[in-house]
Amino acid sequence: MDTVIVLFTRDLRVRDHPALSAACDRGGRVVPLFVLDPEVPAGHRTGFLLDCLADLRESLRALRGDLFLRRGDVVTETMRLAGEVGADAIYASSDVSELGRRRERRLAGERVDLRLFPGLTVVPPGALRPSGGGDHYRVFTPYWRAWAGGARRAVLPAPSRVPAPPGLVAGDLPAHASRPVLKGGETAARARLDVWLRQGLNGYAEGRDDLAGDRTSRLSPYLRFGCVSPLELADLAGSEPEFVRQLCWRDFFHQVTLAFPRINRDDYRSRPRRWRDAPDAVSAWKAGTTGVPIVDAGMRQLLAEGWMHNRARMIVADYLVNHLGVDWRVGAAHFFDLLLDGDVANNSGNWQWVAGTGNSTRPGRVLNPVRQARRFDPDAAYIRRYVPELAGRPAAEAREPWRLSRRVSGYPAPLDPVDRRR
Ligand SMILES: Cc1cc2nc3c(=O)[nH]c(=O)nc-3n(C[C@H](O)[C@H](O)[C@H](O)COP(=O)(O)OP(=O)(O)OC[C@H]3O[C@@H](n4cnc5c(N)ncnc54)[C@H](O)[C@@H]3O)c2cc1C
């Protein structure tokens, strides 16, 4: 009987999943597979990933299928299972990262029909090309124009049935000791999405930079693991162009990564800069003890939640790169380790943007953290939430404790003199 393996990677959902739907449409057997590769540890994302897999398995079982789990090298295990079930084809969602593309190249070299489908972005990376030539857009605004006006594929419902072969060993989900700070999976993503569409989306444009208000969707970990389809999200959120624009940023960095797969290692645009080796400053930055409250608040939010507000990400990244003079790769690696939404394209794309080596059209721009705090955390509520040493202080003191005649006990003096002219 015709049998297809659907290799799941970072597309952990049943709704709007083109590869899964196409496999089910063939009318034969469908073997949904996820391979846990010990060589690609998910770090702090492990608990979230395991939640996603448990939820996906439940959804597939409800459709009379299953999620088959194997451990080892993805290609080896996929081919082993293909031999076991006599698979005619492997279906997967096309990826842009170096790791993902190596996997695809290796599978393409095997004696099996590999078919790649869209699904990780709203518009497939590489689908839009600048009219003046080139294989990708280097600047966001023209990409946004082409992206917003372009045709889209239709959003797909979940398949009505996923007919798995009988008698195949499903494989156990490993236990994970520490519970993730956020529940992973498509079910949790839909719950968050429903609340967001009803209560958050409307005020997004005004509230997205309000650090203390926490008025962004917090859907990024779910998008990272594909628990929600970015295309469906763009459709559902169509009434708020500012929000849709952020989804376009995500697509933008994915198409940059497709064209420049070394984005997490090499400068996209080389810019002569001498980085400083400053291990103590880097340790303080990571621990949230730089003595610059808005920076410390952001870094402590990252440690506590595995997530950080976008405005804070910009401030802390700018501080590391432009104030401490430390290589963006050091910051990107730390973010990548800790963020639940840590993703090569978005993480490295944004770090390079801040460092002036990426797609920014104003590469020399430097942010003043105190001004940023005054503007985006006017009551210092964000600072006081994450830096308890400053909790009882009036806003102006919490923002600039070095102005006080006496030092705040337990809170460090700033690492670097803050340049107040900017
Ligand atoms: C230095 C730095 C590193 C970053 N690293 C990552 C990362 O590893 N993974 C990640 O998903 N985002 C990253 N971002 C982008 C952004 O900060 C997060 O996507 C956003 O804060 C997630 O919160 P949210 O879901 O509430 O966003 P919302 O404001 O609700 O936006 C909705 C979605 O749009 C996308 N989006 C929003 N802003 C951006 C952006 N600037 N670039 C690309 N996509 C965006 C995200 O998928 C997000 O979930 C980084 C930004 C900076 C400045």
PDBQT file of the ligand as one rigid body, heavy atoms in Angstrom, charges set to zero:
ROOT
HETATM    1  C1  LIG A 501      18.389  41.169  19.374  1.00  0.00    +0.000 C 
HETATM    2  C2  LIG A 501      17.075  40.520  19.016  1.00  0.00    +0.000 A 
HETATM    3  C3  LIG A 501      16.982  39.133  18.968  1.00  0.00    +0.000 A 
HETATM    4  C4  LIG A 501      15.776  38.513  18.606  1.00  0.00    +0.000 A 
HETATM    5  N1  LIG A 501      15.710  37.141  18.573  1.00  0.00    +0.000 NA
HETATM    6  C5  LIG A 501      14.556  36.529  18.184  1.00  0.00    +0.000 A 
HETATM    7  C6  LIG A 501      14.455  35.113  18.122  1.00  0.00    +0.000 A 
HETATM    8  O1  LIG A 501      15.406  34.362  18.372  1.00  0.00    +0.000 OA
HETATM    9  N2  LIG A 501      13.262  34.576  17.748  1.00  0.00    +0.000 N 
HETATM   10  C7  LIG A 501      12.181  35.355  17.451  1.00  0.00    +0.000 A 
HETATM   11  O2  LIG A 501      11.118  34.801  17.121  1.00  0.00    +0.000 OA
HETATM   12  N3  LIG A 501      12.262  36.679  17.477  1.00  0.00    +0.000 NA
HETATM   13  C8  LIG A 501      13.396  37.298  17.850  1.00  0.00    +0.000 A 
HETATM   14  N4  LIG A 501      13.447  38.665  17.911  1.00  0.00    +0.000 N 
HETATM   15  C9  LIG A 501      12.316  39.453  17.407  1.00  0.00    +0.000 C 
HETATM   16  C10 LIG A 501      11.261  39.888  18.441  1.00  0.00    +0.000 C 
HETATM   17  O3  LIG A 501      11.873  40.480  19.528  1.00  0.00    +0.000 OA
HETATM   18  C11 LIG A 501      10.390  38.738  18.910  1.00  0.00    +0.000 C 
HETATM   19  O4  LIG A 501       9.890  38.013  17.810  1.00  0.00    +0.000 OA
HETATM   20  C12 LIG A 501       9.190  39.248  19.707  1.00  0.00    +0.000 C 
HETATM   21  O5  LIG A 501       9.634  40.006  20.800  1.00  0.00    +0.000 OA
HETATM   22  C13 LIG A 501       8.359  38.088  20.169  1.00  0.00    +0.000 C 
HETATM   23  O6  LIG A 501       7.332  38.519  21.003  1.00  0.00    +0.000 OA
HETATM   24  P1  LIG A 501       5.804  38.482  20.535  1.00  0.00    +0.000 P 
HETATM   25  O7  LIG A 501       5.463  37.131  19.995  1.00  0.00    +0.000 OA
HETATM   26  O8  LIG A 501       4.981  38.980  21.648  1.00  0.00    +0.000 OA
HETATM   27  O9  LIG A 501       5.856  39.504  19.332  1.00  0.00    +0.000 OA
HETATM   28  P2  LIG A 501       4.697  40.344  18.607  1.00  0.00    +0.000 P 
HETATM   29  O10 LIG A 501       5.053  41.772  18.718  1.00  0.00    +0.000 OA
HETATM   30  O11 LIG A 501       3.361  39.930  19.077  1.00  0.00    +0.000 OA
HETATM   31  O12 LIG A 501       4.886  39.957  17.078  1.00  0.00    +0.000 OA
HETATM   32  C14 LIG A 501       4.245  38.821  16.477  1.00  0.00    +0.000 C 
HETATM   33  C15 LIG A 501       5.278  37.943  15.816  1.00  0.00    +0.000 C 
HETATM   34  O13 LIG A 501       5.964  38.663  14.790  1.00  0.00    +0.000 OA
HETATM   35  C16 LIG A 501       7.317  38.209  14.708  1.00  0.00    +0.000 C 
HETATM   36  N5  LIG A 501       8.226  39.333  14.999  1.00  0.00    +0.000 N 
HETATM   37  C17 LIG A 501       7.991  40.403  15.780  1.00  0.00    +0.000 A 
HETATM   38  N6  LIG A 501       9.052  41.240  15.766  1.00  0.00    +0.000 NA
HETATM   39  C18 LIG A 501       9.971  40.651  14.968  1.00  0.00    +0.000 A 
HETATM   40  C19 LIG A 501      11.280  40.997  14.558  1.00  0.00    +0.000 A 
HETATM   41  N7  LIG A 501      11.894  42.135  14.960  1.00  0.00    +0.000 N 
HETATM   42  N8  LIG A 501      11.958  40.150  13.753  1.00  0.00    +0.000 NA
HETATM   43  C20 LIG A 501      11.397  39.004  13.324  1.00  0.00    +0.000 A 
HETATM   44  N9  LIG A 501      10.158  38.620  13.676  1.00  0.00    +0.000 NA
HETATM   45  C21 LIG A 501       9.452  39.420  14.490  1.00  0.00    +0.000 A 
HETATM   46  C22 LIG A 501       7.483  37.140  15.786  1.00  0.00    +0.000 C 
HETATM   47  O14 LIG A 501       7.313  35.879  15.200  1.00  0.00    +0.000 OA
HETATM   48  C23 LIG A 501       6.365  37.467  16.749  1.00  0.00    +0.000 C 
HETATM   49  O15 LIG A 501       5.932  36.353  17.511  1.00  0.00    +0.000 OA
HETATM   50  C24 LIG A 501      14.650  39.310  18.279  1.00  0.00    +0.000 A 
HETATM   51  C25 LIG A 501      14.766  40.705  18.345  1.00  0.00    +0.000 A 
HETATM   52  C26 LIG A 501      15.953  41.303  18.716  1.00  0.00    +0.000 A 
HETATM   53  C27 LIG A 501      16.032  42.801  18.759  1.00  0.00    +0.000 C 
ENDROOT
TORSDOF 0
